Amino acid sequence: MPGQGEAPFAAELKHFREVRGLSKADLARRLTISPSYVSHLESGREHGSSDLARRLEKELDAGGKIWKAWQDDDGGTQPTPEAADTSPAAGILVLEDAAALRYEGSVYHLTMHRRLRNTGTEPITRYLIRIAVDRYPGEPERSNALYRAHPLTWEELQLEAHCGDEEMGRVVKHDRDAFKEVWLEFANARTRFPLYPGQEAAITYSYSVTADKWGPWFQRAVRLPTRELTVSLSFPTALHPTVWGTETSLSANHAPLRTPPTQTADADHTVYTWTTLDPPLHARYRMEWRLKTKHLQEGEPVNNRTPSARMAAAGIVQEGDILLQTVTQPFDLPAEAEQARHVVDELDAAISRVKELHDFGKGMGIAAPQIGIGRAAAVVVPPGDGSTPIVLLNPTVAESSAETDRQYEGCLSFFDVRGIVPRPLHIVIAHTDLDGTPRLTRFDHGLARLVLHEVDHLDGKLYRSRMEPGTQPIPVEEYRGTGQNWTYQ
């Protein structure tokens, strides 16, 4: 059974797939859909059509449970950031659909504007909207834990809705930890203003979500006939935003948007805008971004900050974040090769940022949790100019020598100190290539130490837990080995 805040359809699908002993790739082949789409269904980011739900029910022989869960979800009510859902049979044509998201450093403000036409034969008296968030896309268990502890509340959302100059009434349909569904009524305490056949009306609604509850993505799903769809994202220029977008359908992999977002300046914000005409029903358009989430106080030189603060400014997750204490999720390779490649690209970018801040004479490494991604990926850079980075996907320790040594280590996630840590001198690591090929690789001495440090990160461990009892890290100011490689006999 799904837990609180977890989509019943997504939970039942995952349960019966695992009970039948099928991988995501196996199920995808049977249904002639992409493995990544199965992942999106199980994470609640996609919900599929009624036809797909019936096919899943039949293929997995779920005794009616998958189909019932899909119906209970109203065809999908879990984290897909905000989208309207009214049956096309109701006779609504969306002439304009404009979403404007603005980030102010700690809060996301969203304003939705829609111009509607009643093409049916009956008056329309209400319009359904959704507010849904997913802080950690692709990690439903982590997101669910966050929202169980800190659910979205109506007080923080501050939802407002108007039709022209008239305030719209609201009737709550679903109220969950990370998901709200609300009927906006063409009425208020003072008057009623239904949308009659042939008439048009413009509705606008807005709400706010704090940054600790909003993930770095925004998706629009086309559930009604729509003539024009526009998405606008606005970020403080000082955060050096990078924005990209993808589109998908029920049966296709994510592909880049066919046209790029335009970029303009608005005072101290950079605005990215993307528009499409006559989008097909059931298409989904997803915008993602990367921000320099920690930034220096205005006028404060970089060199005046502590080492840990400088790493935080480069986007490195710092000690105390629960992600650094969590075992990462392995990749299903080669089915998730594209996701793995994207994570490695993010790690490479982070390495470039931190290498501008410190001389890594011993080499360095960085693991996905340190940049806010709970997947089993790490990159290790051996010492020496021009050395080739080592990419590790799903790494585990296959062998380790009984012979050990003790050396000081530093960690980007608490870079103000250095700690002396015992490690094996020789190890063999089992890992996987993007194409799914399993590998066994031997590492010795300092490189073994670097690799083990990153494997620990993927297991939710910091080097503090590896230190001998009674020893403590020393302040970096007392450490004399900065910029020098470890020495071995």
GUGU-504773 format. One record per residue (C-alpha): residue number from 1; chain; x, y, z. Coordinates in steps of 0.25 Angstrom, whole numbers, always signed. Layout:
<rs>
i = NUM&ch = A&u = X&v = Y&w = Z
...
</rs>
This chain:
<rs>
i = 1&ch = A&u = +0&v = +0&w = +0
i = 2&ch = A&u = +5&v = +14&w = -3
i = 3&ch = A&u = +9&v = +23&w = +9
i = 4&ch = A&u = +4&v = +36&w = +12
i = 5&ch = A&u = +7&v = +46&w = +0
i = 6&ch = A&u = +10&v = +35&w = -9
i = 7&ch = A&u = +2&v = +32&w = -22
i = 8&ch = A&u = -6&v = +19&w = -21
i = 9&ch = A&u = -4&v = +17&w = -36
i = 10&ch = A&u = +11&v = +19&w = -36
i = 11&ch = A&u = +12&v = +10&w = -23
i = 12&ch = A&u = +3&v = -1&w = -28
i = 13&ch = A&u = +11&v = -1&w = -42
i = 14&ch = A&u = +24&v = -2&w = -35
i = 15&ch = A&u = +19&v = -13&w = -26
i = 16&ch = A&u = +13&v = -22&w = -36
i = 17&ch = A&u = +25&v = -20&w = -46
i = 18&ch = A&u = +35&v = -25&w = -35
i = 19&ch = A&u = +25&v = -36&w = -31
i = 20&ch = A&u = +25&v = -41&w = -45
i = 21&ch = A&u = +41&v = -41&w = -45
i = 22&ch = A&u = +41&v = -31&w = -57
i = 23&ch = A&u = +51&v = -19&w = -58
i = 24&ch = A&u = +47&v = -6&w = -63
i = 25&ch = A&u = +53&v = -9&w = -77
i = 26&ch = A&u = +46&v = -23&w = -77
i = 27&ch = A&u = +32&v = -16&w = -75
i = 28&ch = A&u = +35&v = -5&w = -85
i = 29&ch = A&u = +38&v = -15&w = -96
i = 30&ch = A&u = +25&v = -23&w = -93
i = 31&ch = A&u = +17&v = -10&w = -94
i = 32&ch = A&u = +26&v = -4&w = -106
i = 33&ch = A&u = +29&v = +9&w = -97
i = 34&ch = A&u = +42&v = +14&w = -92
i = 35&ch = A&u = +49&v = +10&w = -79
i = 36&ch = A&u = +50&v = +24&w = -75
i = 37&ch = A&u = +35&v = +26&w = -76
i = 38&ch = A&u = +33&v = +14&w = -67
i = 39&ch = A&u = +42&v = +21&w = -57
i = 40&ch = A&u = +34&v = +34&w = -58
i = 41&ch = A&u = +21&v = +26&w = -56
i = 42&ch = A&u = +27&v = +19&w = -43
i = 43&ch = A&u = +32&v = +32&w = -38
i = 44&ch = A&u = +18&v = +39&w = -40
i = 45&ch = A&u = +24&v = +49&w = -50
i = 46&ch = A&u = +15&v = +43&w = -61
i = 47&ch = A&u = +2&v = +36&w = -59
i = 48&ch = A&u = -2&v = +31&w = -73
i = 49&ch = A&u = -15&v = +29&w = -80
i = 50&ch = A&u = -26&v = +20&w = -77
i = 51&ch = A&u = -22&v = +11&w = -88
i = 52&ch = A&u = -8&v = +10&w = -83
i = 53&ch = A&u = -13&v = +7&w = -69
i = 54&ch = A&u = -22&v = -4&w = -74
i = 55&ch = A&u = -10&v = -10&w = -82
i = 56&ch = A&u = -2&v = -10&w = -69
i = 57&ch = A&u = -13&v = -16&w = -61
i = 58&ch = A&u = -14&v = -27&w = -71
i = 59&ch = A&u = +1&v = -29&w = -73
i = 60&ch = A&u = +4&v = -30&w = -58
i = 61&ch = A&u = -9&v = -38&w = -55
i = 62&ch = A&u = -11&v = -29&w = -43
i = 63&ch = A&u = -25&v = -33&w = -39
i = 64&ch = A&u = -31&v = -20&w = -43
i = 65&ch = A&u = -22&v = -12&w = -33
i = 66&ch = A&u = -14&v = -4&w = -43
i = 67&ch = A&u = -27&v = +0&w = -51
i = 68&ch = A&u = -34&v = +4&w = -38
i = 69&ch = A&u = -22&v = +12&w = -33
i = 70&ch = A&u = -21&v = +19&w = -46
i = 71&ch = A&u = -36&v = +23&w = -45
i = 72&ch = A&u = -34&v = +27&w = -30
i = 73&ch = A&u = -23&v = +36&w = -35
i = 74&ch = A&u = -33&v = +42&w = -45
i = 75&ch = A&u = -23&v = +38&w = -56
i = 76&ch = A&u = -11&v = +43&w = -48
i = 77&ch = A&u = -11&v = +54&w = -37
i = 78&ch = A&u = +3&v = +53&w = -32
i = 79&ch = A&u = +15&v = +62&w = -34
i = 80&ch = A&u = +15&v = +68&w = -47
i = 81&ch = A&u = +17&v = +83&w = -44
i = 82&ch = A&u = +4&v = +90&w = -47
i = 83&ch = A&u = -6&v = +86&w = -58
i = 84&ch = A&u = -21&v = +88&w = -61
i = 85&ch = A&u = -29&v = +76&w = -62
i = 86&ch = A&u = -43&v = +77&w = -68
i = 87&ch = A&u = -49&v = +67&w = -77
i = 88&ch = A&u = -49&v = +71&w = -92
i = 89&ch = A&u = -63&v = +66&w = -92
i = 90&ch = A&u = -66&v = +78&w = -83
i = 91&ch = A&u = -64&v = +87&w = -96
i = 92&ch = A&u = -53&v = +96&w = -91
i = 93&ch = A&u = -43&v = +101&w = -101
i = 94&ch = A&u = -30&v = +108&w = -96
i = 95&ch = A&u = -27&v = +119&w = -105
i = 96&ch = A&u = -15&v = +124&w = -97
i = 97&ch = A&u = -8&v = +117&w = -86
i = 98&ch = A&u = +3&v = +125&w = -79
i = 99&ch = A&u = +11&v = +120&w = -67
i = 100&ch = A&u = +21&v = +130&w = -61
i = 101&ch = A&u = +31&v = +125&w = -50
i = 102&ch = A&u = +39&v = +135&w = -42
i = 103&ch = A&u = +50&v = +131&w = -32
i = 104&ch = A&u = +54&v = +142&w = -22
i = 105&ch = A&u = +65&v = +134&w = -15
i = 106&ch = A&u = +57&v = +127&w = -5
i = 107&ch = A&u = +43&v = +126&w = -11
i = 108&ch = A&u = +37&v = +122&w = -24
i = 109&ch = A&u = +25&v = +130&w = -28
i = 110&ch = A&u = +16&v = +124&w = -39
i = 111&ch = A&u = +5&v = +132&w = -47
i = 112&ch = A&u = -3&v = +124&w = -57
i = 113&ch = A&u = -12&v = +132&w = -67
i = 114&ch = A&u = -22&v = +124&w = -76
i = 115&ch = A&u = -32&v = +130&w = -86
i = 116&ch = A&u = -43&v = +120&w = -88
i = 117&ch = A&u = -54&v = +118&w = -98
i = 118&ch = A&u = -67&v = +109&w = -95
i = 119&ch = A&u = -68&v = +101&w = -108
i = 120&ch = A&u = -79&v = +92&w = -101
i = 121&ch = A&u = -94&v = +93&w = -100
i = 122&ch = A&u = -94&v = +95&w = -84
i = 123&ch = A&u = -90&v = +106&w = -75
i = 124&ch = A&u = -77&v = +104&w = -68
i = 125&ch = A&u = -77&v = +107&w = -54
i = 126&ch = A&u = -63&v = +102&w = -49
i = 127&ch = A&u = -49&v = +99&w = -53
i = 128&ch = A&u = -40&v = +89&w = -47
i = 129&ch = A&u = -25&v = +93&w = -44
i = 130&ch = A&u = -14&v = +85&w = -38
i = 131&ch = A&u = -2&v = +90&w = -29
i = 132&ch = A&u = +8&v = +79&w = -28
i = 133&ch = A&u = +23&v = +79&w = -24
i = 134&ch = A&u = +35&v = +69&w = -24
i = 135&ch = A&u = +47&v = +74&w = -18
i = 136&ch = A&u = +56&v = +62&w = -22
i = 137&ch = A&u = +52&v = +57&w = -36
i = 138&ch = A&u = +54&v = +43&w = -38
i = 139&ch = A&u = +55&v = +40&w = -23
i = 140&ch = A&u = +41&v = +38&w = -19
i = 141&ch = A&u = +44&v = +32&w = -5
i = 142&ch = A&u = +53&v = +44&w = -1
i = 143&ch = A&u = +42&v = +54&w = -6
i = 144&ch = A&u = +31&v = +47&w = +1
i = 145&ch = A&u = +40&v = +47&w = +14
i = 146&ch = A&u = +42&v = +62&w = +13
i = 147&ch = A&u = +27&v = +65&w = +11
i = 148&ch = A&u = +22&v = +56&w = +22
i = 149&ch = A&u = +31&v = +64&w = +31
i = 150&ch = A&u = +28&v = +77&w = +25
i = 151&ch = A&u = +15&v = +77&w = +17
i = 152&ch = A&u = +11&v = +88&w = +8
i = 153&ch = A&u = +1&v = +97&w = +15
i = 154&ch = A&u = -10&v = +106&w = +10
i = 155&ch = A&u = -5&v = +117&w = +18
i = 156&ch = A&u = +9&v = +117&w = +12
i = 157&ch = A&u = +3&v = +115&w = -2
i = 158&ch = A&u = -5&v = +128&w = -1
i = 159&ch = A&u = -14&v = +124&w = -13
i = 160&ch = A&u = -21&v = +135&w = -20
i = 161&ch = A&u = -30&v = +133&w = -32
i = 162&ch = A&u = -38&v = +143&w = -41
i = 163&ch = A&u = -47&v = +143&w = -53
i = 164&ch = A&u = -45&v = +157&w = -59
i = 165&ch = A&u = -47&v = +166&w = -47
i = 166&ch = A&u = -56&v = +156&w = -39
i = 167&ch = A&u = -50&v = +147&w = -29
i = 168&ch = A&u = -52&v = +132&w = -31
i = 169&ch = A&u = -58&v = +123&w = -20
i = 170&ch = A&u = -50&v = +111&w = -17
i = 171&ch = A&u = -54&v = +97&w = -13
i = 172&ch = A&u = -43&v = +87&w = -9
i = 173&ch = A&u = -43&v = +73&w = -16
i = 174&ch = A&u = -30&v = +67&w = -11
i = 175&ch = A&u = -21&v = +72&w = +1
i = 176&ch = A&u = -8&v = +64&w = +2
i = 177&ch = A&u = +6&v = +66&w = +7
i = 178&ch = A&u = +11&v = +70&w = -7
i = 179&ch = A&u = -1&v = +71&w = -15
i = 180&ch = A&u = -13&v = +80&w = -15
i = 181&ch = A&u = -25&v = +80&w = -25
i = 182&ch = A&u = -35&v = +91&w = -24
i = 183&ch = A&u = -48&v = +94&w = -32
i = 184&ch = A&u = -48&v = +109&w = -36
i = 185&ch = A&u = -62&v = +114&w = -36
i = 186&ch = A&u = -68&v = +124&w = -46
i = 187&ch = A&u = -75&v = +130&w = -34
i = 188&ch = A&u = -72&v = +137&w = -20
i = 189&ch = A&u = -80&v = +141&w = -8
i = 190&ch = A&u = -85&v = +153&w = -16
i = 191&ch = A&u = -89&v = +148&w = -30
i = 192&ch = A&u = -88&v = +137&w = -40
i = 193&ch = A&u = -82&v = +138&w = -54
i = 194&ch = A&u = -83&v = +124&w = -61
i = 195&ch = A&u = -76&v = +123&w = -74
i = 196&ch = A&u = -87&v = +121&w = -84
i = 197&ch = A&u = -86&v = +113&w = -98
i = 198&ch = A&u = -78&v = +122&w = -108
i = 199&ch = A&u = -73&v = +132&w = -97
i = 200&ch = A&u = -58&v = +134&w = -93
i = 201&ch = A&u = -52&v = +137&w = -80
i = 202&ch = A&u = -38&v = +140&w = -74
i = 203&ch = A&u = -34&v = +134&w = -61
i = 204&ch = A&u = -22&v = +136&w = -53
i = 205&ch = A&u = -17&v = +130&w = -41
i = 206&ch = A&u = -4&v = +130&w = -33
i = 207&ch = A&u = +3&v = +123&w = -21
i = 208&ch = A&u = +17&v = +123&w = -15
i = 209&ch = A&u = +25&v = +111&w = -10
i = 210&ch = A&u = +38&v = +112&w = -2
i = 211&ch = A&u = +51&v = +107&w = -9
i = 212&ch = A&u = +53&v = +96&w = +1
i = 213&ch = A&u = +40&v = +89&w = -5
i = 214&ch = A&u = +42&v = +92&w = -20
i = 215&ch = A&u = +51&v = +84&w = -28
i = 216&ch = A&u = +59&v = +90&w = -40
i = 217&ch = A&u = +48&v = +87&w = -51
i = 218&ch = A&u = +35&v = +91&w = -56
i = 219&ch = A&u = +26&v = +83&w = -65
i = 220&ch = A&u = +13&v = +87&w = -73
i = 221&ch = A&u = +4&v = +75&w = -77
i = 222&ch = A&u = -6&v = +78&w = -89
i = 223&ch = A&u = -19&v = +72&w = -84
i = 224&ch = A&u = -28&v = +81&w = -91
i = 225&ch = A&u = -28&v = +86&w = -106
i = 226&ch = A&u = -19&v = +97&w = -106
i = 227&ch = A&u = -15&v = +108&w = -116
i = 228&ch = A&u = -3&v = +114&w = -110
i = 229&ch = A&u = +6&v = +110&w = -98
i = 230&ch = A&u = +16&v = +119&w = -92
i = 231&ch = A&u = +26&v = +117&w = -80
i = 232&ch = A&u = +34&v = +128&w = -74
i = 233&ch = A&u = +45&v = +126&w = -64
i = 234&ch = A&u = +51&v = +137&w = -56
i = 235&ch = A&u = +64&v = +136&w = -48
i = 236&ch = A&u = +73&v = +146&w = -41
i = 237&ch = A&u = +84&v = +148&w = -51
i = 238&ch = A&u = +94&v = +147&w = -39
i = 239&ch = A&u = +91&v = +132&w = -38
i = 240&ch = A&u = +96&v = +130&w = -52
i = 241&ch = A&u = +84&v = +122&w = -56
i = 242&ch = A&u = +85&v = +111&w = -67
i = 243&ch = A&u = +72&v = +106&w = -73
i = 244&ch = A&u = +69&v = +95&w = -83
i = 245&ch = A&u = +56&v = +88&w = -87
i = 246&ch = A&u = +50&v = +75&w = -92
i = 247&ch = A&u = +37&v = +69&w = -97
i = 248&ch = A&u = +31&v = +56&w = -97
i = 249&ch = A&u = +18&v = +48&w = -100
i = 250&ch = A&u = +12&v = +35&w = -94
i = 251&ch = A&u = +21&v = +26&w = -102
i = 252&ch = A&u = +33&v = +34&w = -106
i = 253&ch = A&u = +46&v = +37&w = -98
i = 254&ch = A&u = +50&v = +51&w = -94
i = 255&ch = A&u = +55&v = +60&w = -105
i = 256&ch = A&u = +61&v = +74&w = -106
i = 257&ch = A&u = +50&v = +85&w = -108
i = 258&ch = A&u = +49&v = +87&w = -123
i = 259&ch = A&u = +52&v = +102&w = -121
i = 260&ch = A&u = +61&v = +108&w = -110
i = 261&ch = A&u = +56&v = +117&w = -100
i = 262&ch = A&u = +59&v = +132&w = -102
i = 263&ch = A&u = +67&v = +139&w = -92
i = 264&ch = A&u = +65&v = +154&w = -87
i = 265&ch = A&u = +69&v = +163&w = -76
i = 266&ch = A&u = +59&v = +169&w = -66
i = 267&ch = A&u = +66&v = +178&w = -56
i = 268&ch = A&u = +74&v = +168&w = -47
i = 269&ch = A&u = +67&v = +156&w = -53
i = 270&ch = A&u = +70&v = +147&w = -65
i = 271&ch = A&u = +57&v = +142&w = -72
i = 272&ch = A&u = +55&v = +130&w = -80
i = 273&ch = A&u = +43&v = +129&w = -89
i = 274&ch = A&u = +38&v = +118&w = -98
i = 275&ch = A&u = +25&v = +117&w = -106
i = 276&ch = A&u = +19&v = +106&w = -115
i = 277&ch = A&u = +6&v = +107&w = -123
i = 278&ch = A&u = -5&v = +96&w = -124
i = 279&ch = A&u = +3&v = +86&w = -115
i = 280&ch = A&u = -3&v = +72&w = -116
i = 281&ch = A&u = -12&v = +66&w = -105
i = 282&ch = A&u = -4&v = +58&w = -95
i = 283&ch = A&u = +9&v = +65&w = -98
i = 284&ch = A&u = +18&v = +69&w = -87
i = 285&ch = A&u = +28&v = +80&w = -87
i = 286&ch = A&u = +38&v = +81&w = -76
i = 287&ch = A&u = +48&v = +92&w = -72
i = 288&ch = A&u = +60&v = +90&w = -63
i = 289&ch = A&u = +70&v = +99&w = -58
i = 290&ch = A&u = +83&v = +99&w = -50
i = 291&ch = A&u = +86&v = +111&w = -41
i = 292&ch = A&u = +98&v = +115&w = -32
i = 293&ch = A&u = +90&v = +113&w = -20
i = 294&ch = A&u = +99&v = +118&w = -10
i = 295&ch = A&u = +105&v = +132&w = -13
i = 296&ch = A&u = +114&v = +142&w = -6
i = 297&ch = A&u = +108&v = +153&w = +2
i = 298&ch = A&u = +109&v = +166&w = -7
i = 299&ch = A&u = +122&v = +172&w = -7
i = 300&ch = A&u = +129&v = +161&w = +1
i = 301&ch = A&u = +142&v = +156&w = -7
i = 302&ch = A&u = +143&v = +141&w = -9
i = 303&ch = A&u = +156&v = +140&w = -2
i = 304&ch = A&u = +150&v = +145&w = +11
i = 305&ch = A&u = +141&v = +133&w = +13
i = 306&ch = A&u = +144&v = +120&w = +20
i = 307&ch = A&u = +148&v = +108&w = +12
i = 308&ch = A&u = +134&v = +102&w = +14
i = 309&ch = A&u = +127&v = +114&w = +11
i = 310&ch = A&u = +135&v = +115&w = -2
i = 311&ch = A&u = +131&v = +101&w = -6
i = 312&ch = A&u = +116&v = +104&w = -2
i = 313&ch = A&u = +117&v = +116&w = -12
i = 314&ch = A&u = +122&v = +106&w = -23
i = 315&ch = A&u = +109&v = +98&w = -21
i = 316&ch = A&u = +115&v = +87&w = -12
i = 317&ch = A&u = +105&v = +81&w = -2
i = 318&ch = A&u = +110&v = +83&w = +13
i = 319&ch = A&u = +110&v = +74&w = +25
i = 320&ch = A&u = +97&v = +73&w = +32
i = 321&ch = A&u = +89&v = +71&w = +19
i = 322&ch = A&u = +81&v = +58&w = +20
i = 323&ch = A&u = +85&v = +54&w = +6
i = 324&ch = A&u = +100&v = +52&w = +11
i = 325&ch = A&u = +94&v = +42&w = +21
i = 326&ch = A&u = +86&v = +34&w = +10
i = 327&ch = A&u = +90&v = +22&w = +2
i = 328&ch = A&u = +89&v = +26&w = -13
i = 329&ch = A&u = +80&v = +20&w = -23
i = 330&ch = A&u = +88&v = +11&w = -34
i = 331&ch = A&u = +85&v = +13&w = -48
i = 332&ch = A&u = +78&v = +3&w = -57
i = 333&ch = A&u = +88&v = +2&w = -68
i = 334&ch = A&u = +87&v = +3&w = -80
i = 335&ch = A&u = +72&v = +7&w = -78
i = 336&ch = A&u = +76&v = +20&w = -70
i = 337&ch = A&u = +89&v = +23&w = -78
i = 338&ch = A&u = +84&v = +37&w = -82
i = 339&ch = A&u = +81&v = +40&w = -67
i = 340&ch = A&u = +94&v = +35&w = -63
i = 341&ch = A&u = +101&v = +43&w = -74
i = 342&ch = A&u = +94&v = +56&w = -69
i = 343&ch = A&u = +99&v = +53&w = -55
i = 344&ch = A&u = +113&v = +52&w = -59
i = 345&ch = A&u = +112&v = +65&w = -67
i = 346&ch = A&u = +107&v = +72&w = -54
i = 347&ch = A&u = +119&v = +66&w = -46
i = 348&ch = A&u = +129&v = +70&w = -57
i = 349&ch = A&u = +123&v = +84&w = -56
i = 350&ch = A&u = +125&v = +84&w = -41
i = 351&ch = A&u = +139&v = +79&w = -42
i = 352&ch = A&u = +142&v = +91&w = -51
i = 353&ch = A&u = +136&v = +101&w = -41
i = 354&ch = A&u = +143&v = +96&w = -29
i = 355&ch = A&u = +157&v = +94&w = -36
i = 356&ch = A&u = +157&v = +109&w = -37
i = 357&ch = A&u = +156&v = +111&w = -22
i = 358&ch = A&u = +167&v = +101&w = -17
i = 359&ch = A&u = +180&v = +94&w = -21
i = 360&ch = A&u = +177&v = +79&w = -21
i = 361&ch = A&u = +191&v = +73&w = -21
i = 362&ch = A&u = +186&v = +60&w = -17
i = 363&ch = A&u = +175&v = +59&w = -27
i = 364&ch = A&u = +161&v = +60&w = -24
i = 365&ch = A&u = +147&v = +54&w = -25
i = 366&ch = A&u = +133&v = +58&w = -24
i = 367&ch = A&u = +120&v = +49&w = -22
i = 368&ch = A&u = +106&v = +52&w = -27
i = 369&ch = A&u = +100&v = +54&w = -13
i = 370&ch = A&u = +110&v = +66&w = -12
i = 371&ch = A&u = +103&v = +73&w = -23
i = 372&ch = A&u = +89&v = +70&w = -18
i = 373&ch = A&u = +87&v = +57&w = -26
i = 374&ch = A&u = +84&v = +44&w = -19
i = 375&ch = A&u = +89&v = +35&w = -30
i = 376&ch = A&u = +101&v = +25&w = -30
i = 377&ch = A&u = +111&v = +33&w = -38
i = 378&ch = A&u = +124&v = +39&w = -35
i = 379&ch = A&u = +136&v = +45&w = -42
i = 380&ch = A&u = +151&v = +44&w = -37
i = 381&ch = A&u = +162&v = +53&w = -43
i = 382&ch = A&u = +176&v = +47&w = -41
i = 383&ch = A&u = +187&v = +56&w = -37
i = 384&ch = A&u = +195&v = +63&w = -48
i = 385&ch = A&u = +191&v = +72&w = -59
i = 386&ch = A&u = +184&v = +66&w = -71
i = 387&ch = A&u = +180&v = +53&w = -64
i = 388&ch = A&u = +168&v = +47&w = -69
i = 389&ch = A&u = +156&v = +47&w = -59
i = 390&ch = A&u = +151&v = +33&w = -54
i = 391&ch = A&u = +135&v = +32&w = -55
i = 392&ch = A&u = +129&v = +22&w = -46
i = 393&ch = A&u = +115&v = +17&w = -47
i = 394&ch = A&u = +109&v = +8&w = -37
i = 395&ch = A&u = +122&v = +5&w = -31
i = 396&ch = A&u = +124&v = -5&w = -19
i = 397&ch = A&u = +136&v = -10&w = -13
i = 398&ch = A&u = +139&v = -24&w = -18
i = 399&ch = A&u = +153&v = -26&w = -11
i = 400&ch = A&u = +162&v = -19&w = -2
i = 401&ch = A&u = +175&v = -22&w = +4
i = 402&ch = A&u = +178&v = -25&w = +18
i = 403&ch = A&u = +190&v = -15&w = +18
i = 404&ch = A&u = +186&v = -1&w = +21
i = 405&ch = A&u = +192&v = +13&w = +24
i = 406&ch = A&u = +187&v = +25&w = +30
i = 407&ch = A&u = +187&v = +39&w = +23
i = 408&ch = A&u = +180&v = +52&w = +25
i = 409&ch = A&u = +167&v = +54&w = +16
i = 410&ch = A&u = +159&v = +66&w = +13
i = 411&ch = A&u = +144&v = +67&w = +9
i = 412&ch = A&u = +138&v = +77&w = +0
i = 413&ch = A&u = +125&v = +76&w = +9
i = 414&ch = A&u = +133&v = +81&w = +22
i = 415&ch = A&u = +146&v = +87&w = +16
i = 416&ch = A&u = +150&v = +95&w = +28
i = 417&ch = A&u = +157&v = +82&w = +35
i = 418&ch = A&u = +165&v = +70&w = +31
i = 419&ch = A&u = +164&v = +57&w = +37
i = 420&ch = A&u = +174&v = +45&w = +38
i = 421&ch = A&u = +167&v = +32&w = +32
i = 422&ch = A&u = +172&v = +18&w = +31
i = 423&ch = A&u = +169&v = +12&w = +17
i = 424&ch = A&u = +173&v = -1&w = +10
i = 425&ch = A&u = +186&v = +1&w = +1
i = 426&ch = A&u = +179&v = -7&w = -11
i = 427&ch = A&u = +165&v = -9&w = -15
i = 428&ch = A&u = +157&v = -15&w = -26
i = 429&ch = A&u = +144&v = -7&w = -30
i = 430&ch = A&u = +132&v = -13&w = -37
i = 431&ch = A&u = +125&v = -3&w = -46
i = 432&ch = A&u = +117&v = -2&w = -58
i = 433&ch = A&u = +119&v = +5&w = -72
i = 434&ch = A&u = +107&v = +13&w = -78
i = 435&ch = A&u = +104&v = +2&w = -87
i = 436&ch = A&u = +102&v = -7&w = -76
i = 437&ch = A&u = +116&v = -14&w = -77
i = 438&ch = A&u = +121&v = -19&w = -63
i = 439&ch = A&u = +135&v = -15&w = -59
i = 440&ch = A&u = +146&v = -18&w = -49
i = 441&ch = A&u = +156&v = -8&w = -47
i = 442&ch = A&u = +168&v = -8&w = -37
i = 443&ch = A&u = +173&v = +4&w = -30
i = 444&ch = A&u = +185&v = +6&w = -22
i = 445&ch = A&u = +191&v = +16&w = -11
i = 446&ch = A&u = +186&v = +30&w = -12
i = 447&ch = A&u = +176&v = +27&w = -24
i = 448&ch = A&u = +170&v = +15&w = -15
i = 449&ch = A&u = +168&v = +26&w = -4
i = 450&ch = A&u = +161&v = +36&w = -13
i = 451&ch = A&u = +152&v = +25&w = -19
i = 452&ch = A&u = +148&v = +19&w = -5
i = 453&ch = A&u = +145&v = +33&w = +0
i = 454&ch = A&u = +135&v = +35&w = -12
i = 455&ch = A&u = +129&v = +21&w = -10
i = 456&ch = A&u = +126&v = +25&w = +4
i = 457&ch = A&u = +119&v = +37&w = +0
i = 458&ch = A&u = +110&v = +28&w = -9
i = 459&ch = A&u = +107&v = +19&w = +4
i = 460&ch = A&u = +103&v = +31&w = +12
i = 461&ch = A&u = +116&v = +32&w = +20
i = 462&ch = A&u = +126&v = +43&w = +23
i = 463&ch = A&u = +141&v = +40&w = +26
i = 464&ch = A&u = +138&v = +44&w = +41
i = 465&ch = A&u = +132&v = +30&w = +42
i = 466&ch = A&u = +145&v = +24&w = +37
i = 467&ch = A&u = +154&v = +31&w = +47
i = 468&ch = A&u = +160&v = +23&w = +59
i = 469&ch = A&u = +153&v = +25&w = +72
i = 470&ch = A&u = +158&v = +36&w = +80
i = 471&ch = A&u = +163&v = +44&w = +68
i = 472&ch = A&u = +157&v = +57&w = +63
i = 473&ch = A&u = +159&v = +65&w = +50
i = 474&ch = A&u = +169&v = +77&w = +51
i = 475&ch = A&u = +166&v = +91&w = +46
i = 476&ch = A&u = +171&v = +93&w = +32
i = 477&ch = A&u = +180&v = +104&w = +37
i = 478&ch = A&u = +188&v = +94&w = +45
i = 479&ch = A&u = +189&v = +84&w = +33
i = 480&ch = A&u = +203&v = +85&w = +26
i = 481&ch = A&u = +200&v = +76&w = +14
i = 482&ch = A&u = +192&v = +85&w = +5
i = 483&ch = A&u = +195&v = +84&w = -10
i = 484&ch = A&u = +204&v = +72&w = -8
i = 485&ch = A&u = +202&v = +58&w = -11
i = 486&ch = A&u = +201&v = +47&w = -1
i = 487&ch = A&u = +215&v = +39&w = +1
i = 488&ch = A&u = +217&v = +24&w = +1
i = 489&ch = A&u = +229&v = +15&w = +4
</rs>
